[in-house]
């Protein structure tokens, strides 16, 4: 009997040592991933920051040249095309800097917004020409109020409306929805009728620079500007307000949106990663020696 107990204890001790070793390996791997992610974030922020000044100089110089009266038509056309691309690059750089600040923990600057419906209508009006050109119509449903960063909400809604406009079926209606709850949380979403997003792509829809091949679909994962950060900005805005993004797609409609916490004490945004970081995992159990 005593030998059986000792044998069992030795077996348990071996299992605990093996478990401790696996936990240590997992912790080390997650720490390496965390350091790599931090280096990538810092590199992106530095590159974007360094590009701001030369891009601004090129844009200003091109605009000044275009004002010259004796400029040949062909040269004017080429410079106009260059200016359009430079401004697009400037937008990309601005988005990269915004995401770097958001991933670094920047909070939303909350002020009282008495009507989210009015805010959504203002953003929708900006997209009137594109919506009409696509053969669509748009309506805003619902209402809510609270303490939000209005500029960030406009940016996120604008991205969602642009995305829905690009994929909406001609003759259909784009819907901007606002769902308020007694808890103070709010859901903002944009729905369109169009191609169904494959289910395997939905979990990574808000990742940055996600290609269609990596996401598992046939359409671009983030068509806004064609450089893959439009829906990542939606994700960042949501989390800066203590919320999260969501997406649903079936034969009836595709609905993409985000939730918001309406209180003044929204938590800071933390970097969103495809793999969990060591900070987000529960502490490993204390094992006996």
Secondary structure, 3 states (H helix, E strand, C coil): CHHHHHHHHHHHHHHHHHHHHHHHHHHHHHHHHHHHHHHHHHHHHHHHHHHHHHHHHHHHHHHHHHCCCCCCHHHHHHHHHHHHHHHHHHHHHHHHHHHHHHHCCCCCCCEEECCHHHHHHHHHHHCHHHHHHCCCEEEEEECCCEEECHHHHHHHHHHHHHHHHHHECCCCEEEEEEEECCCCEEEEEEEECECCCCHHHHCCCCCCCCCHHHHCCCCCCCCHHHCCCHHHHHHHHHHHCCCCEEEEECCCCEEEEEEEECCCCCCCCCCCCCCCCHHHCCCCCCCCC
